[in-house]
């Protein structure tokens, strides 16, 4: 779990679900899941070190939230750059309808 030091519990669950789906339904070998996991962890480290690298997506969420894309895996990391270190809140597949998946984050920040 220490590898996910700046990931919320929900983001960690998202990653577990994505990797599980890859292994169970997509026919990918474990090495593909390991590459995805490595990409997610590297993105989390980059976000922690340089939280302003991501971009705002006001059509999806208001400030302070930012987004980091991993196009190779069709993933989008949603994070709070104001936390220390920046906190990854969700890890989502970009082929999904993002609006309902992000609804819980629309609550006033800090609630």
Beta strands, then each sheet from edge to edge (+ up, - down):
strand 1: 65-70
strand 2: 75-80
strand 3: 87-93
sheet 1: 1+ 2- 3+
end
